[in-house]
Each structure stands twice: as structure tokens, then as C-alpha cells.
Amino acid sequence: MQVDFTFQEYLGFLAFLGIATMGFWLMIFLLSYVVPYWLFGAAIERFKENRAAKKLAKEQQTA
């Protein structure tokens, strides 16, 4: 049993491996850094907005 690959098939396979590897590491980066950063920032922003709204409501009640 002999498997012969032409040079173009070999280049296509290497291109596939390169693209798949880049996609894999991009997903790892997005899931481990970007998404938590985005969610944590959104939570802090919501907390600040809620705190400001409560402060404004309290000021309006006392005024």
C-alpha cells in the first residue's frame, strides 16, 4: 500500500492545518480573555448605572 501525495495536495493539507490551528487558537483567546473581559465590563457598567439611578431617586425624594 503506497500513498502518494502530489505537491499541491500537500500544500492544501498544510493550508488546512494552518487555518484550523489559527481558528482553534483564536477561539481559545476569545473564550479565555475577550468574552470574560466583555462580560465583566458590562456587569460593572450596569452596577454603576444602577447605583447612579438609586442615588438620583434618593436625591429626588429628599428634595
N, CA, C and O atoms as a Tinker XYZ file with bonds, in Angstrom:
   252  protein
     1  N      0.844000   -1.181000    0.000000    73     2
     2  CA     0.000000    0.000000    0.000000    64     1     3
     3  C      0.887000    1.241000    0.000000    63     2     4     5
     4  O      1.681000    1.462000    0.915000    81     3
     5  N      0.734000    2.018000   -1.019000    73     3     6
     6  CA     1.561000    3.211000   -1.143000    64     5     7
     7  C      0.648000    4.419000   -1.316000    63     6     8     9
     8  O     -0.260000    4.426000   -2.147000    81     7
     9  N      0.916000    5.441000   -0.505000    73     7    10
    10  CA     0.136000    6.671000   -0.584000    64     9    11
    11  C      1.033000    7.744000   -1.168000    63    10    12    13
    12  O      2.043000    8.119000   -0.573000    81    11
    13  N      0.657000    8.228000   -2.328000    73    11    14
    14  CA     1.427000    9.288000   -2.977000    64    13    15
    15  C      0.603000   10.564000   -2.975000    63    14    16    17
    16  O     -0.516000   10.600000   -3.485000    81    15
    17  N      1.165000   11.588000   -2.405000    73    15    18
    18  CA     0.530000   12.895000   -2.438000    64    17    19
    19  C      1.283000   13.768000   -3.423000    63    18    20    21
    20  O      2.513000   13.784000   -3.458000    81    19
    21  N      0.525000   14.483000   -4.211000    73    19    22
    22  CA     1.183000   15.460000   -5.073000    64    21    23
    23  C      1.547000   16.664000   -4.218000    63    22    24    25
    24  O      1.078000   16.818000   -3.091000    81    23
    25  N      2.394000   17.509000   -4.784000    73    23    26
    26  CA     2.847000   18.682000   -4.030000    64    25    27
    27  C      1.682000   19.614000   -3.727000    63    26    28    29
    28  O      1.650000   20.215000   -2.652000    81    27
    29  N      0.721000   19.755000   -4.644000    73    27    30
    30  CA    -0.424000   20.638000   -4.410000    64    29    31
    31  C     -1.329000   20.084000   -3.318000    63    30    32    33
    32  O     -1.868000   20.849000   -2.518000    81    31
    33  N     -1.504000   18.774000   -3.273000    73    31    34
    34  CA    -2.292000   18.178000   -2.190000    64    33    35
    35  C     -1.607000   18.412000   -0.847000    63    34    36    37
    36  O     -2.266000   18.684000    0.157000    81    35
    37  N     -0.308000   18.307000   -0.836000    73    35    38
    38  CA     0.457000   18.554000    0.381000    64    37    39
    39  C      0.296000   20.003000    0.825000    63    38    40    41
    40  O      0.097000   20.266000    2.011000    81    39
    41  N      0.379000   20.954000   -0.120000    73    39    42
    42  CA     0.192000   22.365000    0.222000    64    41    43
    43  C     -1.229000   22.628000    0.701000    63    42    44    45
    44  O     -1.435000   23.414000    1.626000    81    43
    45  N     -2.204000   21.984000    0.085000    73    43    46
    46  CA    -3.586000   22.145000    0.523000    64    45    47
    47  C     -3.781000   21.623000    1.932000    63    46    48    49
    48  O     -4.476000   22.240000    2.739000    81    47
    49  N     -3.169000   20.490000    2.228000    73    47    50
    50  CA    -3.263000   19.929000    3.576000    64    49    51
    51  C     -2.594000   20.845000    4.594000    63    50    52    53
    52  O     -3.126000   21.051000    5.685000    81    51
    53  N     -1.434000   21.396000    4.247000    73    51    54
    54  CA    -0.758000   22.330000    5.153000    64    53    55
    55  C     -1.575000   23.601000    5.348000    63    54    56    57
    56  O     -1.633000   24.137000    6.454000    81    55
    57  N     -2.207000   24.088000    4.279000    73    55    58
    58  CA    -3.063000   25.273000    4.401000    64    57    59
    59  C     -4.240000   24.973000    5.318000    63    58    60    61
    60  O     -4.593000   25.796000    6.163000    81    59
    61  N     -4.850000   23.803000    5.161000    73    59    62
    62  CA    -5.953000   23.406000    6.033000    64    61    63
    63  C     -5.502000   23.341000    7.487000    63    62    64    65
    64  O     -6.189000   23.853000    8.371000    81    63
    65  N     -4.363000   22.720000    7.741000    73    63    66
    66  CA    -3.864000   22.632000    9.115000    64    65    67
    67  C     -3.574000   24.008000    9.694000    63    66    68    69
    68  O     -3.882000   24.273000   10.856000    81    67
    69  N     -2.985000   24.880000    8.893000    73    67    70
    70  CA    -2.685000   26.234000    9.369000    64    69    71
    71  C     -3.943000   27.005000    9.715000    63    70    72    73
    72  O     -4.016000   27.639000   10.767000    81    71
    73  N     -4.938000   26.955000    8.834000    73    71    74
    74  CA    -6.187000   27.679000    9.084000    64    73    75
    75  C     -6.915000   27.092000   10.286000    63    74    76    77
    76  O     -7.432000   27.837000   11.119000    81    75
    77  N     -6.961000   25.773000   10.388000    73    75    78
    78  CA    -7.628000   25.139000   11.527000    64    77    79
    79  C     -6.922000   25.482000   12.838000    63    78    80    81
    80  O     -7.577000   25.719000   13.853000    81    79
    81  N     -5.604000   25.509000   12.821000    73    79    82
    82  CA    -4.849000   25.851000   14.029000    64    81    83
    83  C     -5.083000   27.300000   14.429000    63    82    84    85
    84  O     -5.264000   27.598000   15.609000    81    83
    85  N     -5.080000   28.204000   13.447000    73    83    86
    86  CA    -5.348000   29.615000   13.762000    64    85    87
    87  C     -6.754000   29.786000   14.327000    63    86    88    89
    88  O     -6.956000   30.539000   15.279000    81    87
    89  N     -7.717000   29.093000   13.745000    73    87    90
    90  CA    -9.086000   29.165000   14.252000    64    89    91
    91  C     -9.192000   28.631000   15.666000    63    90    92    93
    92  O     -9.897000   29.202000   16.498000    81    91
    93  N     -8.495000   27.537000   15.944000    73    91    94
    94  CA    -8.511000   26.959000   17.288000    64    93    95
    95  C     -7.960000   27.941000   18.309000    63    94    96    97
    96  O     -8.582000   28.165000   19.347000    81    95
    97  N     -6.809000   28.527000   18.033000    73    95    98
    98  CA    -6.209000   29.451000   18.995000    64    97    99
    99  C     -6.991000   30.748000   19.106000    63    98   100   101
   100  O     -7.019000   31.361000   20.172000    81    99
   101  N     -7.628000   31.175000   18.021000    73    99   102
   102  CA    -8.485000   32.354000   18.093000    64   101   103
   103  C     -9.665000   32.089000   19.020000    63   102   104   105
   104  O    -10.029000   32.952000   19.819000    81   103
   105  N    -10.265000   30.910000   18.922000    73   103   106
   106  CA   -11.385000   30.579000   19.812000    64   105   107
   107  C    -10.919000   30.491000   21.260000    63   106   108   109
   108  O    -11.626000   30.949000   22.158000    81   107
   109  N     -9.756000   29.919000   21.503000    73   107   110
   110  CA    -9.226000   29.854000   22.865000    64   109   111
   111  C     -9.016000   31.263000   23.405000    63   110   112   113
   112  O     -9.379000   31.546000   24.547000    81   111
   113  N     -8.433000   32.156000   22.596000    73   111   114
   114  CA    -8.206000   33.534000   23.017000    64   113   115
   115  C     -9.524000   34.236000   23.305000    63   114   116   117
   116  O     -9.660000   34.913000   24.324000    81   115
   117  N    -10.489000   34.080000   22.419000    73   115   118
   118  CA   -11.773000   34.755000   22.612000    64   117   119
   119  C    -12.482000   34.249000   23.860000    63   118   120   121
   120  O    -13.030000   35.043000   24.624000    81   119
   121  N    -12.478000   32.953000   24.073000    73   119   122
   122  CA   -13.211000   32.393000   25.210000    64   121   123
   123  C    -12.509000   32.617000   26.534000    63   122   124   125
   124  O    -13.164000   32.631000   27.576000    81   123
   125  N    -11.204000   32.791000   26.524000    73   123   126
   126  CA   -10.496000   32.928000   27.800000    64   125   127
   127  C    -10.179000   34.369000   28.170000    63   126   128   129
   128  O     -9.959000   34.656000   29.346000    81   127
   129  N    -10.149000   35.282000   27.210000    73   127   130
   130  CA    -9.806000   36.673000   27.519000    64   129   131
   131  C    -10.897000   37.659000   27.111000    63   130   132   133
   132  O    -11.357000   38.446000   27.938000    81   131
   133  N    -11.308000   37.625000   25.868000    73   131   134
   134  CA   -12.196000   38.662000   25.340000    64   133   135
   135  C    -13.595000   38.564000   25.936000    63   134   136   137
   136  O    -14.138000   39.570000   26.393000    81   135
   137  N    -14.184000   37.381000   25.941000    73   135   138
   138  CA   -15.554000   37.240000   26.451000    64   137   139
   139  C    -15.634000   37.559000   27.940000    63   138   140   141
   140  O    -16.531000   38.306000   28.329000    81   139
   141  N    -14.750000   37.039000   28.803000    73   139   142
   142  CA   -14.828000   37.441000   30.216000    64   141   143
   143  C    -14.606000   38.935000   30.423000    63   142   144   145
   144  O    -15.259000   39.539000   31.273000    81   143
   145  N    -13.695000   39.543000   29.663000    73   143   146
   146  CA   -13.455000   40.985000   29.769000    64   145   147
   147  C    -14.722000   41.752000   29.410000    63   146   148   149
   148  O    -15.081000   42.718000   30.084000    81   147
   149  N    -15.388000   41.326000   28.362000    73   147   150
   150  CA   -16.613000   41.967000   27.898000    64   149   151
   151  C    -17.717000   41.813000   28.941000    63   150   152   153
   152  O    -18.390000   42.789000   29.272000    81   151
   153  N    -17.910000   40.606000   29.460000    73   151   154
   154  CA   -18.968000   40.371000   30.445000    64   153   155
   155  C    -18.689000   41.106000   31.748000    63   154   156   157
   156  O    -19.601000   41.697000   32.327000    81   155
   157  N    -17.461000   41.082000   32.214000    73   155   158
   158  CA   -17.107000   41.760000   33.462000    64   157   159
   159  C    -17.282000   43.268000   33.314000    63   158   160   161
   160  O    -17.792000   43.922000   34.224000    81   159
   161  N    -16.869000   43.825000   32.186000    73   159   162
   162  CA   -17.042000   45.252000   31.941000    64   161   163
   163  C    -18.505000   45.640000   31.873000    63   162   164   165
   164  O    -18.893000   46.685000   32.396000    81   163
   165  N    -19.327000   44.814000   31.235000    73   163   166
   166  CA   -20.760000   45.094000   31.146000    64   165   167
   167  C    -21.403000   45.032000   32.525000    63   166   168   169
   168  O    -22.274000   45.844000   32.836000    81   167
   169  N    -20.987000   44.079000   33.355000    73   167   170
   170  CA   -21.546000   43.967000   34.704000    64   169   171
   171  C    -21.170000   45.180000   35.552000    63   170   172   173
   172  O    -22.008000   45.704000   36.286000    81   171
   173  N    -19.937000   45.624000   35.459000    73   171   174
   174  CA   -19.513000   46.802000   36.228000    64   173   175
   175  C    -20.271000   48.039000   35.753000    63   174   176   177
   176  O    -20.701000   48.857000   36.567000    81   175
   177  N    -20.433000   48.176000   34.442000    73   175   178
   178  CA   -21.164000   49.327000   33.902000    64   177   179
   179  C    -22.617000   49.318000   34.377000    63   178   180   181
   180  O    -23.157000   50.363000   34.738000    81   179
   181  N    -23.244000   48.157000   34.379000    73   179   182
   182  CA   -24.627000   48.061000   34.857000    64   181   183
   183  C    -24.704000   48.398000   36.343000    63   182   184   185
   184  O    -25.635000   49.075000   36.779000    81   183
   185  N    -23.738000   47.933000   37.113000    73   183   186
   186  CA   -23.715000   48.240000   38.545000    64   185   187
   187  C    -23.601000   49.744000   38.770000    63   186   188   189
   188  O    -24.293000   50.297000   39.625000    81   187
   189  N    -22.734000   50.409000   38.010000    73   187   190
   190  CA   -22.578000   51.863000   38.147000    64   189   191
   191  C    -23.863000   52.594000   37.764000    63   190   192   193
   192  O    -24.254000   53.551000   38.432000    81   191
   193  N    -24.520000   52.149000   36.693000    73   191   194
   194  CA   -25.768000   52.785000   36.276000    64   193   195
   195  C    -26.857000   52.600000   37.325000    63   194   196   197
   196  O    -27.593000   53.541000   37.624000    81   195
   197  N    -26.969000   51.405000   37.884000    73   195   198
   198  CA   -27.974000   51.162000   38.923000    64   197   199
   199  C    -27.691000   52.003000   40.157000    63   198   200   201
   200  O    -28.609000   52.550000   40.768000    81   199
   201  N    -26.431000   52.105000   40.519000    73   199   202
   202  CA   -26.066000   52.902000   41.688000    64   201   203
   203  C    -26.379000   54.377000   41.460000    63   202   204   205
   204  O    -26.859000   55.057000   42.367000    81   203
   205  N    -26.110000   54.874000   40.260000    73   203   206
   206  CA   -26.417000   56.271000   39.940000    64   205   207
   207  C    -27.928000   56.507000   39.925000    63   206   208   209
   208  O    -28.394000   57.556000   40.370000    81   207
   209  N    -28.694000   55.541000   39.417000    73   207   210
   210  CA   -30.149000   55.685000   39.390000    64   209   211
   211  C    -30.716000   55.703000   40.806000    63   210   212   213
   212  O    -31.619000   56.487000   41.100000    81   211
   213  N    -30.196000   54.848000   41.683000    73   211   214
   214  CA   -30.654000   54.840000   43.076000    64   213   215
   215  C    -30.304000   56.151000   43.768000    63   214   216   217
   216  O    -31.105000   56.691000   44.531000    81   215
   217  N    -29.114000   56.658000   43.502000    73   215   218
   218  CA   -28.693000   57.922000   44.106000    64   217   219
   219  C    -29.584000   59.063000   43.622000    63   218   220   221
   220  O    -29.973000   59.920000   44.415000    81   219
   221  N    -29.908000   59.083000   42.340000    73   219   222
   222  CA   -30.771000   60.118000   41.784000    64   221   223
   223  C    -32.177000   60.022000   42.365000    63   222   224   225
   224  O    -32.784000   61.043000   42.688000    81   223
   225  N    -32.698000   58.808000   42.500000    73   223   226
   226  CA   -34.028000   58.630000   43.078000    64   225   227
   227  C    -34.045000   59.082000   44.531000    63   226   228   229
   228  O    -35.015000   59.691000   44.982000    81   227
   229  N    -32.991000   58.790000   45.257000    73   227   230
   230  CA   -32.912000   59.203000   46.662000    64   229   231
   231  C    -32.853000   60.724000   46.772000    63   230   232   233
   232  O    -33.486000   61.308000   47.652000    81   231
   233  N    -32.088000   61.375000   45.872000    73   231   234
   234  CA   -31.998000   62.837000   45.883000    64   233   235
   235  C    -33.337000   63.474000   45.533000    63   234   236   237
   236  O    -33.685000   64.518000   46.085000    81   235
   237  N    -34.089000   62.863000   44.627000    73   235   238
   238  CA   -35.386000   63.412000   44.252000    64   237   239
   239  C    -36.402000   63.259000   45.384000    63   238   240   241
   240  O    -37.285000   64.103000   45.536000    81   239
   241  N    -36.291000   62.208000   46.167000    73   239   242
   242  CA   -37.207000   62.011000   47.298000    64   241   243
   243  C    -36.928000   63.022000   48.395000    63   242   244   245
   244  O    -37.859000   63.533000   49.018000    81   243
   245  N    -35.672000   63.315000   48.637000    73   243   246
   246  CA   -35.332000   64.249000   49.716000    64   245   247
   247  C    -35.558000   65.697000   49.291000    63   246   248   249
   248  O    -35.726000   66.564000   50.148000    81   247
   249  N    -35.564000   65.975000   48.008000    73   247   250
   250  CA   -35.720000   67.365000   47.544000    64   249   251
   251  C    -37.172000   67.788000   47.475000    63   250   252
   252  O    -37.467000   68.924000   47.104000    81   251
